[in-house]
C-alpha cells in the first residue's frame, strides 16, 4: 500500500464518524428542497449549487460549535484541517456507477490554486532543498443527483492539474455507497467501567399473606419478613 493510500485510510475513520452523517443529512435536505421546488424555479443547476453550499454551511457550523474534531482553515470557502490533512468537499459525479478515476470537480479553483502554488514551491526549492512540509490536500468527493440524492462518497488526493482543472487522482478510497448505512456521529458507547457509579441494591421486602383462624373475624394478616 502506497504512502498516500495509507494516509487516506488514517483519515477515513474521523471522516466516517463526523463528516459523513453531516453530508448525508445536508444532501437529503437539498433533495427535499429540489422536489418541493420542481415547477417553481428549481432545476439541476440550483440542486448542484445546493449540494456544495448546504454541506459547507453545516460543516462550518459544527466546527465553530466544536462539535467535530476538525478546524476551519479559512472562512472563505470551506477548508477544514485534521492533523496533517486539509479537506475540501466537491461533487465529482452523478451516481454510484460513475468511475471515480474519471470523475473530477467542475469548479475547484481554490484547490487548484493551492496545488499550483505547492508545485511551484517545490520547483523553486529544488531537490537539494525540500520545501517546508505542507498539509496533504484531500477532497471529500461525492456523487449526487436530483433523483437519488447522495450516491457515493470517496476520499481522493489530487494528482495532475491541467488548464485549471484536476484531471487525475493520485489516490482514492471509497468510504460509502448508496444502500449502506452511514455511521452516526453520536457516541453511544458506555463510559469506562471505573466511571460507572455503583448504586446500592434496593431493599426488597417479602410479604406473606397469613390467614387468621379466628371465629370472630375472617380477615387476613399481612406479615413482612
N, C-alpha and C positions, 0 to 999 in steps of 0.2 A: 504494500500500500504506500502510495507516494506521501510526501510531507503535506501537500495541500489537501489530499483526501483525509489524512489523519486530522488535519485542522478542522475540516468540516464536521467530522464525527465528534470532536470535542465541543463544537458549537451547537450541535443538534439537540442535546438534552435541554439546555436552557431555552432554546427557541421553541421546542415542542411544548415545554411546560408553560411558558409565559406568552409567547407571541402567537402561536397557532390558534388558541382559543379566541384571542382578540381579532385576528384576521378573519376567522370563520364568522364570528359574530358581526363584524362590520360589513362583510360582503353579503351576509344574509339580509341585513338591513338595506343594502344597496339594491338587492334583487326585489325586495318588497316595495321599495320606493319606485323602482322601474315599472313593476307590474301595475302599481296604482296610477302611474303617470302615463301609461300607454294610451295613445289617442289624445293626450292633453299636453303634448310637448316633449315627453320622454322619448329618447331614441338611443341607439347604440353609443353615440358619442357621449351623451350625458351619463350613461351607465359606466363607460370606461373611464370617464373623469372621476366619477364617484368611487370606483374601486381602487383608486390611488388616494384620494383625499380623505375618505372616511377612515381607512386604517391609519393614515398619517395622524389624524386628529386624536384617535383613540390611543395610539402608541404614545404620543406626546403627553396626553392627559395622565396615563398610567405611570410614565416616567416621572413626571412632575409630582405625582402623588406618592412617589417612592413605593409603588405597588409592585413593580417588577425590577429585577436587578440589572437594568440597563441604564445608561446615561445618555443624555441628549448632547450631541456634539455641537449642533448649531440649531438655532431657531428658524433659520432659513431652510426650507425643505424639511425632510425628516431623516436625519442621520443619527443612528444610535451606536453606542460603543458598548462592548462587553469584553473585558480582559484585552487580548491583543487584536480583537476584531472590530471592524467598523461596518455596520449593517444598514443597507437601504432596501426598500421594498419596491418591486416593479412587477406589473403584469407582463408576462412574456408570451402568452399563448391563449388559445381558445378553449381546449378541452384536454382531458387526461390522455387522449390518444395522440396529442402532439409530441413530437420528439424534442426533448429539452435541448439536445445538441444542435437543433436547427431553430430554436426559439430564443428571441432576444427582445429586450425592451425597445419600444419605438422612440421613447424620449427619455434619455438618461444623461442629459448634458452635464449635470453636476458631477456625476460619477465619471464620465468620460474625461472631463477636465482634470479631475483628480488623478486618473490613471495616466494621462498625458504628462502631467507635472512630475509624477514619480518616475516615469520613463525617462524624461529629460534630465531629471536629477541624477539618475543612475549613469547616464552618458557623461554628464559634467564631471562626476567624481571619478569615473573610470574604474578599471578592475583593481588597481592598486590601492584605491581609496574608496571603500564601500560607503554609500550614503548612510545617513542616520537611519536607525531602524524605524520603519513605518508600520502603521496598523495594516492588517490583512483586510482588503476590501471584499465584502461578501454581499451578494444580492439574495434577498428573500424573494425568490422568483416563483410566480404562481400563474396558473391557467384559470381563466374565468370567462363566463359569457352570460348574456341576459336571459338565457333559457334555463340553464342549470346552476348558475351561481358559481361557487368555488369548486374547482375540479381536481387540481393537483398543486402541490407545493414542493419546491426544491430549495436547497441551499446551493449557490453557484458562485465560484470565484472567476471573475472575468479573465479572458485570455487576450486575444488580439483586438485592436481597435483600428478601424479604418474609416476615413471621411466622417468622423464624429459619431460613429456607431460601434457598438460591441458586435463583433462578428464570430466570436468563438468563446467557449468556456474552458478555462484551464482545468477545473474540476467541478463535478456536480454530485449532489446527494439528494435522492428523493426522500422526503420525510412525511408526506401524507398524500393519499389518493382518495378520490370520491368513493364513498362506501365504507371507509374505515373511520372508526371513532377518533375524535380529537381529544387529546389528554386535557383534563381540566386544569386550570391554573390555581384552583383552590386546594390547599394542602389538607387532606383528610386523614393524615396519619395520626395515630395516638401519640401522646407525649411519652418520653422515655419512662421506663418502669419506676425509676427512682423519683420521678417528678409527680407520680400519682399518689395523692394523699390517701392513706389508709383510714377508712372510716370504721368506727366500732360497729360490731354486729348489733342489730336491733334486738331488744329483749322480747322474746316470744313467750306468751302465757298460754298454757294449755287449759282449756276449760272442759270440765266434765259435768254432765247433767246427771245428777243422782236423784232417783225418785225417793220421796219420803213416805214411808208406810205409816201413815197416821190416820186413824179413823176419823179425826176431826177435820182433815184437810186433804186436798188432792193436788197440792202444789208440788213442783219440783224444786230442788235446791241447786244453785249454781256454785260449784266449788272450783276455785282457782288453784292449780297445782304447779 
